[in-house]
Amino acid sequence: MARRNLVSGGLLALLMAIGLNLATPRPAEAFIHEIIGALCRFGAEEVIPPGQVREGSASFLRALIASGFITSIDETSTQVTVHFDPTVPQSKFMSAGFDLTIPDGAAPGVDLVLSPLVVPNPAFPAHANCANLN
């Protein structure tokens, strides 16, 4: 009888430990998005957010498109235009009020147009406390 109680108690303890382990939240890996991290980091190392890069590409645009901050990207043989909507709540940036054309900014002979140019919003805490922006 004592042996059966010991086995039952051990099994109950094991089940409780498994239940507690499953109920305990796992640590999450936080990441400052590259568009903010690039402004504020002091080193020159490239930062690529996990989950934003697909095999064979090096783009952090997926989250910006999914959030609506980038509304579309139009491409011609001589120009790439990135359309921004800085009014979406998660943008953290504001419109400068004009478009910016960067000659050869997309590739040699292909201009990059930022429409509108977006600039850091000083009301956003990461920008307000960024040494590179102050």
FIGUGU-87448 format. One record per residue: residue number from 1; residue in one letter; x, y, z of N, C-alpha, C, O in turn. Coordinates in nm, 2 decimals. Atoms other than C-alpha are relative to their C-alpha. Layout:
N
n;res;npx;npy;npz;capx;capy;capz;cpx;cpy;cpz;opx;opy;opz
NUM;a;X;Y;Z;X;Y;Z;X;Y;Z;X;Y;Z
...
//
This chain:
134
n;res;npx;npy;npz;capx;capy;capz;cpx;cpy;cpz;opx;opy;opz
1;m;0.08;-0.12;0.00;0.00;0.00;0.00;0.09;0.13;0.00;0.06;0.22;-0.08
2;a;-0.09;-0.12;-0.01;0.28;0.25;0.09;0.07;0.02;-0.13;0.09;0.13;-0.18
3;r;-0.07;-0.01;0.13;0.46;0.16;-0.23;-0.09;0.06;-0.11;-0.05;0.14;-0.19
4;r;0.10;-0.05;0.10;0.14;0.23;-0.44;-0.02;0.15;0.03;-0.03;0.23;-0.07
5;n;0.01;-0.14;-0.04;0.10;0.57;-0.25;0.12;0.08;-0.05;0.11;0.19;-0.10
6;l;-0.12;-0.06;0.04;0.46;0.65;-0.33;0.00;0.02;-0.15;0.04;0.13;-0.20
7;v;0.00;0.00;0.15;0.42;0.57;-0.70;-0.11;0.10;-0.04;-0.08;0.19;-0.13
8;s;0.11;-0.09;0.03;0.09;0.76;-0.71;0.04;0.15;0.03;0.01;0.24;-0.05
9;g;-0.05;-0.13;-0.03;0.25;1.06;-0.54;0.10;0.05;-0.09;0.10;0.17;-0.13
10;g;-0.11;-0.04;0.10;0.55;1.06;-0.77;-0.06;0.03;-0.14;-0.02;0.13;-0.20
11;l;0.07;-0.03;0.12;0.32;1.04;-1.07;-0.08;0.13;0.00;-0.07;0.21;-0.09
12;l;0.07;-0.13;-0.02;0.11;1.33;-0.94;0.10;0.11;0.00;0.07;0.22;-0.06
13;a;-0.10;-0.10;0.00;0.42;1.53;-0.87;0.06;0.03;-0.14;0.08;0.14;-0.18
14;l;-0.05;-0.01;0.14;0.55;1.46;-1.23;-0.11;0.08;-0.08;-0.07;0.16;-0.16
15;l;0.11;-0.06;0.08;0.21;1.56;-1.38;-0.01;0.15;0.04;-0.03;0.24;-0.05
16;m;0.00;-0.14;-0.04;0.21;1.88;-1.17;0.12;0.08;-0.06;0.10;0.20;-0.10
17;a;-0.11;-0.07;0.05;0.56;1.97;-1.28;-0.01;0.02;-0.15;0.03;0.13;-0.20
18;i;0.02;-0.02;0.15;0.47;1.91;-1.65;-0.10;0.11;-0.02;-0.08;0.20;-0.11
19;g;0.10;-0.11;0.02;0.16;2.13;-1.61;0.06;0.13;0.03;0.02;0.23;-0.04
20;l;-0.06;-0.12;-0.03;0.36;2.40;-1.44;0.09;0.05;-0.11;0.10;0.17;-0.14
21;n;-0.09;-0.03;0.11;0.62;2.39;-1.71;-0.07;0.05;-0.12;-0.03;0.14;-0.19
22;l;0.07;-0.04;0.12;0.36;2.42;-1.98;-0.07;0.13;0.02;-0.10;0.21;-0.07
23;a;0.07;-0.13;-0.03;0.18;2.71;-1.80;0.10;0.11;0.01;0.05;0.23;0.01
24;t;-0.09;-0.11;-0.02;0.50;2.91;-1.75;0.04;0.06;-0.14;0.08;-0.01;-0.23
25;p;-0.03;-0.06;0.13;0.55;3.16;-2.04;0.15;0.00;-0.03;0.23;0.01;0.06
26;r;-0.14;0.01;0.05;0.86;3.13;-2.24;0.05;0.15;-0.02;-0.03;0.23;-0.05
27;p;-0.05;-0.13;0.03;1.09;3.43;-2.27;-0.01;0.04;-0.15;0.01;-0.05;-0.23
28;a;0.01;-0.05;0.14;1.04;3.64;-2.59;0.12;0.07;-0.03;0.18;0.14;0.05
29;e;-0.11;-0.08;0.05;1.31;3.78;-2.80;-0.05;0.13;-0.05;-0.12;0.13;-0.15
30;a;0.04;-0.13;0.04;1.25;4.15;-2.83;0.10;0.05;-0.10;0.22;0.02;-0.10
31;f;-0.09;-0.05;0.10;1.39;4.34;-3.12;-0.05;0.14;-0.04;-0.17;0.16;-0.07
32;i;0.04;-0.13;0.05;1.39;4.71;-3.21;0.01;0.00;-0.15;0.11;-0.05;-0.20
33;h;0.00;0.01;0.15;1.30;4.74;-3.57;0.11;0.07;-0.06;0.15;0.18;-0.01
34;e;-0.12;-0.06;0.07;1.58;4.82;-3.81;-0.01;0.15;-0.03;0.08;0.22;-0.02
35;i;0.02;-0.14;0.04;1.43;5.15;-3.92;0.03;0.10;0.12;0.07;0.21;0.10
36;i;-0.03;-0.08;-0.12;1.46;5.28;-3.56;0.14;-0.03;0.05;0.21;0.06;0.09
37;g;-0.13;0.04;-0.05;1.77;5.08;-3.46;0.11;0.06;-0.08;0.21;0.10;-0.03
38;a;-0.10;-0.05;0.09;1.96;5.21;-3.76;0.03;0.15;0.04;0.14;0.20;0.02
39;l;-0.01;-0.14;-0.04;1.90;5.57;-3.64;0.08;0.02;0.13;0.16;0.11;0.14
40;c;-0.05;-0.03;-0.13;2.01;5.52;-3.29;0.13;-0.09;0.04;0.18;-0.06;0.15
41;r;-0.11;0.09;-0.05;2.29;5.25;-3.28;0.13;0.08;-0.04;0.14;0.15;-0.13
42;f;-0.13;-0.07;0.02;2.65;5.37;-3.25;0.09;-0.08;-0.08;0.18;-0.03;-0.14
43;g;-0.08;0.09;0.08;2.81;5.07;-3.42;-0.04;0.00;-0.14;-0.14;0.05;-0.18
44;a;0.03;0.01;0.15;2.82;5.00;-3.79;-0.06;-0.13;-0.04;-0.08;-0.15;-0.15
45;e;0.05;0.14;0.03;2.70;4.64;-3.76;-0.15;0.01;-0.05;-0.23;0.09;-0.01
46;e;0.13;0.01;0.05;2.39;4.56;-3.96;-0.09;-0.08;0.09;-0.05;-0.18;0.15
47;v;0.10;0.07;-0.09;2.08;4.46;-3.76;-0.11;-0.05;-0.09;-0.18;0.03;-0.15
48;i;0.11;0.05;0.08;1.83;4.23;-3.93;-0.10;-0.07;0.10;-0.07;-0.16;0.17
49;p;0.10;0.06;-0.09;1.51;4.16;-3.73;-0.03;-0.14;-0.03;-0.06;-0.17;-0.15
50;p;0.03;0.14;0.03;1.44;3.79;-3.69;-0.15;-0.01;-0.06;-0.24;0.07;-0.01
51;g;0.13;0.01;0.06;1.14;3.68;-3.90;-0.03;0.09;-0.11;-0.14;0.08;-0.17
52;q;0.03;-0.10;0.10;1.16;3.97;-4.13;0.08;-0.03;-0.13;0.05;0.03;-0.24
53;v;-0.08;0.02;0.12;1.41;3.83;-4.38;-0.03;-0.14;-0.05;-0.03;-0.24;0.02
54;r;0.02;0.13;0.06;1.32;3.55;-4.62;0.13;-0.05;-0.06;0.22;0.03;-0.09
55;e;-0.12;0.07;0.05;1.57;3.30;-4.75;0.04;0.07;-0.13;-0.04;0.08;-0.22
56;g;-0.05;-0.06;0.12;1.79;3.47;-5.01;-0.03;0.15;-0.02;0.01;0.21;-0.12
57;s;0.03;-0.15;0.01;1.67;3.83;-4.94;0.05;0.06;0.13;0.07;0.00;0.23
58;a;-0.05;-0.07;-0.12;1.79;4.09;-4.70;-0.09;0.13;0.01;-0.05;0.24;0.00
59;s;0.09;-0.11;-0.01;1.48;4.30;-4.65;-0.08;0.01;0.13;-0.12;-0.10;0.18
60;f;0.07;-0.02;-0.12;1.32;4.44;-4.34;-0.14;0.07;-0.03;-0.20;0.12;0.06
61;l;0.12;-0.07;0.04;1.02;4.57;-4.54;-0.13;-0.07;0.03;-0.23;0.00;0.04
62;r;0.12;0.07;-0.02;0.78;4.30;-4.46;-0.09;0.05;0.11;-0.21;0.07;0.09
63;a;0.08;-0.05;-0.11;0.67;4.44;-4.13;-0.06;0.14;-0.03;-0.17;0.18;0.01
64;l;0.04;-0.14;0.04;0.65;4.80;-4.27;-0.12;-0.01;-0.10;-0.20;0.08;-0.09
65;i;0.11;0.02;0.09;0.42;4.68;-4.55;-0.12;-0.05;0.07;-0.23;-0.01;0.05
66;a;0.11;0.06;-0.08;0.21;4.46;-4.32;-0.07;0.10;0.09;-0.19;0.09;0.11
67;s;0.06;-0.09;-0.09;0.16;4.75;-4.08;-0.08;0.11;-0.07;-0.15;0.19;-0.01
68;g;0.06;-0.11;0.08;0.05;4.99;-4.36;0.08;0.12;-0.01;0.04;0.22;-0.07
69;f;-0.09;-0.12;0.01;0.34;5.23;-4.31;0.05;0.02;-0.14;0.05;0.13;-0.19
70;i;-0.02;-0.01;0.14;0.45;5.15;-4.66;-0.12;-0.05;-0.07;-0.16;-0.17;-0.06
71;t;0.13;0.04;0.07;0.14;5.15;-4.88;0.02;-0.07;-0.13;-0.05;-0.16;-0.17
72;s;-0.03;0.07;0.13;0.30;5.05;-5.21;0.15;0.04;-0.04;0.20;0.14;0.01
73;i;-0.13;-0.03;0.06;0.63;5.04;-5.40;-0.02;-0.02;-0.15;-0.05;-0.12;-0.20
74;d;0.02;-0.01;0.15;0.61;5.14;-5.77;0.14;0.00;-0.06;0.23;0.07;-0.02
75;e;-0.13;0.01;0.06;0.90;5.04;-5.99;-0.01;0.02;-0.15;-0.10;-0.04;-0.22
76;t;-0.02;-0.01;0.14;1.00;5.15;-6.34;0.14;-0.03;-0.03;0.22;-0.06;0.06
77;s;-0.14;0.03;0.03;1.32;5.10;-6.53;0.10;0.11;0.05;0.22;0.09;0.06
78;t;-0.09;-0.11;-0.05;1.45;5.44;-6.40;-0.03;0.05;0.13;0.03;0.14;0.18
79;q;0.04;-0.06;-0.13;1.27;5.49;-6.07;-0.07;-0.10;0.08;-0.15;-0.18;0.04
80;v;0.08;0.08;-0.10;1.15;5.31;-5.76;-0.05;0.11;0.10;0.02;0.18;0.16
81;t;0.07;-0.09;-0.09;0.89;5.50;-5.55;-0.06;-0.08;0.11;-0.14;-0.17;0.09
82;v;0.05;0.06;-0.12;0.82;5.40;-5.20;-0.10;0.10;0.06;-0.07;0.21;0.10
83;h;0.11;-0.08;-0.05;0.48;5.54;-5.08;-0.02;-0.03;0.15;-0.04;-0.15;0.19
84;f;0.01;0.02;-0.14;0.46;5.59;-4.70;-0.14;0.06;0.05;-0.19;0.16;-0.01
85;d;0.12;-0.06;-0.07;0.15;5.66;-4.48;0.05;0.02;0.15;0.02;-0.07;0.23
86;p;-0.05;-0.03;-0.14;0.30;5.82;-4.16;-0.12;0.02;0.10;-0.09;0.04;0.22
87;t;0.11;-0.02;-0.09;-0.05;5.86;-4.02;-0.04;-0.13;0.07;-0.12;-0.13;0.17
88;v;0.04;0.12;-0.07;-0.08;5.49;-3.92;0.07;0.01;0.14;0.18;0.05;0.16
89;p;-0.05;-0.01;-0.13;-0.04;5.47;-3.54;0.14;-0.05;0.03;0.21;0.00;0.11
90;q;-0.12;0.06;-0.03;0.26;5.24;-3.54;0.12;0.06;-0.08;0.23;0.00;-0.07
91;s;-0.11;-0.05;0.09;0.47;5.45;-3.79;0.12;0.06;0.08;0.23;0.03;0.04
92;k;-0.11;-0.07;-0.08;0.67;5.65;-3.53;0.07;0.11;-0.07;0.17;0.16;-0.02
93;f;-0.06;-0.10;0.09;0.76;5.89;-3.81;-0.11;0.10;-0.04;-0.23;0.07;-0.03
94;m;0.10;-0.10;0.05;0.59;6.20;-3.96;0.05;0.05;-0.13;0.17;0.04;-0.17
95;s;-0.03;-0.05;0.13;0.58;6.35;-4.30;0.08;0.13;0.00;0.05;0.21;0.09
96;a;-0.07;-0.13;0.02;0.83;6.62;-4.40;-0.08;0.09;-0.08;-0.04;0.21;-0.09
97;g;0.08;-0.08;0.08;0.57;6.75;-4.63;0.04;0.01;-0.15;-0.02;0.08;-0.23
98;f;-0.04;0.01;0.14;0.75;6.67;-4.96;0.06;-0.13;-0.03;0.10;-0.21;0.06
99;d;-0.07;0.12;0.04;0.89;6.39;-5.16;0.15;0.02;-0.01;0.19;0.14;-0.04
100;l;-0.15;-0.01;0.02;1.27;6.32;-5.17;0.04;-0.10;-0.11;0.01;-0.22;-0.10
101;t;-0.06;0.08;0.10;1.44;6.19;-5.48;0.15;-0.02;0.02;0.22;0.08;0.04
102;i;-0.14;0.03;-0.02;1.77;6.02;-5.43;0.05;-0.06;-0.14;0.02;-0.17;-0.17
103;p;-0.05;0.05;0.13;1.95;5.99;-5.77;0.09;-0.12;0.02;0.17;-0.13;0.11
104;d;-0.07;0.13;0.00;2.08;5.64;-5.83;-0.01;-0.07;0.14;0.07;-0.16;0.18
105;g;0.02;0.05;-0.14;1.94;5.55;-5.48;-0.04;-0.15;0.00;-0.02;-0.21;0.10
106;a;0.04;0.13;0.01;1.79;5.22;-5.59;0.10;-0.09;-0.07;0.12;-0.21;-0.03
107;a;-0.10;0.07;0.07;2.06;5.11;-5.83;0.07;0.10;-0.10;0.01;0.21;-0.12
108;p;-0.05;-0.10;0.10;2.29;5.28;-6.09;-0.10;0.02;-0.11;-0.15;-0.07;-0.18
109;g;0.10;-0.04;0.10;2.06;5.47;-6.32;-0.14;-0.01;0.04;-0.24;0.02;-0.03
110;v;0.13;0.02;-0.05;1.76;5.40;-6.10;-0.02;0.09;0.13;0.04;0.06;0.23
111;d;0.02;-0.09;-0.12;1.64;5.69;-5.87;-0.10;-0.06;0.10;-0.18;-0.14;0.06
112;l;0.09;0.04;-0.10;1.47;5.62;-5.54;-0.07;0.12;0.05;-0.02;0.23;0.08
113;v;0.08;-0.11;-0.05;1.18;5.84;-5.44;-0.08;-0.04;0.12;-0.14;-0.15;0.13
114;l;0.07;0.03;-0.13;1.05;5.85;-5.08;-0.12;0.10;0.00;-0.10;0.22;0.00
115;s;0.12;-0.09;0.02;0.69;5.98;-5.10;-0.10;-0.03;0.11;-0.16;-0.14;0.11
116;p;-0.08;-0.12;-0.03;0.65;6.16;-4.87;0.13;-0.04;0.07;0.14;-0.15;0.12
117;l;-0.11;0.02;-0.09;0.98;6.19;-4.70;-0.05;-0.01;0.14;-0.13;0.07;0.18
118;v;0.04;0.01;-0.14;0.93;6.07;-4.35;0.12;0.03;0.09;0.23;-0.01;0.06
119;v;-0.10;-0.04;-0.10;1.13;6.20;-4.05;-0.04;-0.05;0.14;-0.16;-0.07;0.16
120;p;0.03;0.05;-0.14;1.16;6.09;-3.69;-0.10;0.09;0.07;-0.09;0.22;0.06
121;n;0.10;-0.08;-0.08;0.87;6.20;-3.47;0.06;0.02;0.14;0.08;-0.08;0.21
122;p;-0.07;-0.03;-0.12;1.02;6.37;-3.17;-0.09;-0.04;0.12;-0.04;-0.04;0.24
123;a;0.09;0.04;-0.11;0.71;6.27;-2.96;0.01;-0.15;0.03;-0.03;-0.20;0.13
124;f;-0.02;0.14;-0.03;0.81;5.90;-2.99;0.12;-0.02;0.09;0.23;0.03;0.06
125;p;-0.11;0.00;-0.10;1.03;5.81;-2.69;0.13;-0.05;-0.05;0.23;0.00;-0.01
126;a;-0.13;0.05;0.05;1.29;5.61;-2.88;0.07;0.11;-0.08;0.19;0.11;-0.08
127;h;-0.06;-0.11;0.08;1.35;5.91;-3.11;0.03;0.12;0.10;0.14;0.18;0.08
128;a;-0.03;-0.11;-0.09;1.33;6.16;-2.82;0.12;-0.02;0.08;0.19;0.07;0.12
129;n;-0.12;0.04;-0.08;1.60;5.97;-2.63;0.12;-0.05;-0.08;0.21;-0.11;-0.02
130;c;-0.11;0.05;0.09;1.82;5.88;-2.93;0.11;0.11;-0.01;0.09;0.22;-0.06
131;a;-0.11;-0.09;0.00;2.16;6.04;-2.90;0.04;0.05;-0.14;0.08;0.16;-0.16
132;n;-0.03;-0.04;0.14;2.21;6.04;-3.28;-0.10;0.10;-0.05;-0.07;0.17;-0.15
133;l;0.10;-0.09;0.05;1.89;6.25;-3.32;0.00;0.13;0.08;-0.06;0.23;0.04
134;n;0.00;-0.12;-0.09;1.96;6.50;-3.04;0.12;0.08;-0.01;0.14;0.19;0.05
//
